[in-house]
């Protein structure tokens, strides 16, 4: 049992400071809560406690905190928020392992809808832009897919763990209001689909889309994404892989005119 | 198909930083290093450069224009970033911020340095390498100027070396984490060596006996 756990159990409460926002256009403000401590609490269960008894530290009854979550096991990416300065999933942010008071805010790189609910729609737009899929739909039998080597499978498996959670965008200094950068995750997805034997049939299309406005070139190599990614996706390796691909693509295209 | 102007601009910025701007930096520091051998050696090195045919054309098209493009497109990149080292205090994130800070320092330094040394030559109808050496020594005999120049040189060399690291990533040469780590060490060593060359030349010009040191070291 950690020291903090001992302290928290002694106090029997968890001190939380939220950055709240009532609507997309309203101003953010801070609100503090003290919730009863239970063993093995995470940020989600602390917020559920607030739902049960929405009384802030001043004793006022307020609207409970709004957030999004689904899987509660760090595979869906829905509950991403900034906990003590780091963007991460609230479900795996364990109260026992966090310094109190715990500061929780929305990932402000995205438009905030309410409290911790953000609109990650730009990530879906980015995936559509770079054609992050393999077009095999049809009415006729296409036959079996080509075999993949174990090495290819391992590499693609790592890249396939992306859950579009948005943490890499929040961590990247080049994803902000001034820039059109679509974010590191999209580069990882292009790498994933370009490395697939069937997906490779359309790899030029994806590379081409990836180097259009707001694409790959906006990476400034701060390498925050690979540090922040909760799934440990080798994003910087994917970026450099696509850089190499883009270099080849560029020369190939010029020399083919 | 889609618009790739942004990509080409960024790649051009990256390429020009190395060829010709980075190459010129190395050549320039090499020439200056002759000053450590005394004034005559420096004068000889400058006269060799001045003997290159079509020098003004080279200066304009291989130094001035690429440098201006690199500088002003660089400023555009600098002001688009939202730095967050307080939140993510990793080595690479510090390098990211330092690359931008040293870029701005380097630009200011280069404008000042070009004004003091290159532009002044334009006002002189018959410039000689000897005069250039004497003028440079007189500028750098002021310790404050010498310290500011030292900061400028270190910042420039840092920007070049760290820039080379990211150049290798941005063109897909160093792809994996191990290659990038080795590259980090290679460029740290390069930073130390190149800075040593630059700073020794500064120290030579700063030396009050620079003019009288004629070939005494030989």
Interface residues (C-beta under 8 A of the other chain):
Chain A: X85 X86 X171 X173 X174 X176 X178 X179 X208 X209 X211 X212 X213 X214 X215 X216 X217 X218 X219 X220 X221 X222 X223 X224 X227 X228 X234 X236 X237 X239 X240 X241 X242 X243 X244 X245 X246 X247 X248 X250
Chain B: X1 X2 X3 X4 X5 X6 X7 X10 X11 X77 X79 X80 X81 X82 X83 X84 X87 X88 X90 X92 X93 X95 X96 X99 X165 X166 X169 X170 X171 X172 X173 X174 X175 X176 X177 X180
